[in-house]
Structures are given as structure tokens and as C-alpha cells.
Amino acid sequence: MRNLSESREKSETDRLLRQVNLRASADKLVSELSGGMKRRLSLSISMVGSPKFVLLDEPTTGLDPVSRQAIWDLISEARVCCCCCCCCVAAIWLPLTLNL
């Protein structure tokens, strides 16, 4: 997965699932997840391997306040790791960082 070693893949998967509060649902099929859980899973998948750039379209739409905060925390953490995250929120582009 994205050129990660098997041990790094497992640790990265665990870290991301914990960060978006999906660790307890790790063994479920995607079809068994709620809409909000799918949204959180999608974001965590986009962050695997510390990509240089991530484009997110309204990443917190339809999420409860706790999940919304977890998503913004994940995005903020990605910014610290030299990732450029651009979010489209209500049709307004918000470049969170231009640090490529």
C-alpha cells in the first residue's frame, strides 16, 4: 500500500483508524458502515503514506461535532507533516497551507 513496509502499513492503519474513531469498526465491511463512518474512512485512506497534496471536498459535511473535530485535527496534523490540504467548504476554497 503506497510503498509502505508491512509493519509501517499496519501502524499507519492503526493510527489513522484511531484518529477518526474507527478502530472498533476495523473488521467491518464498508457496506456495514454509516455515512459518517464512510466519510471518516475515506479521509483516513487519503492520508495513508503522508501524501504531499490532498484535495478534500467538504470533508466534515454531515458529521457530528466530535467526528468533525477529529477530522479537522487529522487535517491539521497533516499540515504539520508538510502536506498541502485544500478544502472546499460551501463552495469556497480554503488552502490550509501552501507548504509543498
C-alpha positions, 0 to 999 in steps of 0.5 A: 500500500503506497510503498509502505513496509508491512509493519509501517502499513499496519501502524499507519492503519492503526493510527489513522483508524484511531484518529477518526474513531474507527478502530472498533469498526476495523473488521467491518465491511464498508457496506456495514458502515454509516455515512459518517463512518464512510466519510471518516474512512475515506479521509483516513485512506487519503492520508495513508503514506503522508501524501504531499497534496490532498484535495478534500471536498467538504470533508466534515459535511454531515458529521457530528461535532466530535467526528468533525473535530477529529477530522479537522485535527487529522487535517491539521496534523497533516499540515504539520507533516508538510502536506498541502490540504485544500478544502472546499467548504460551501463552495469556497476554497480554503488552502490550509497551507501552501507548504509543498 
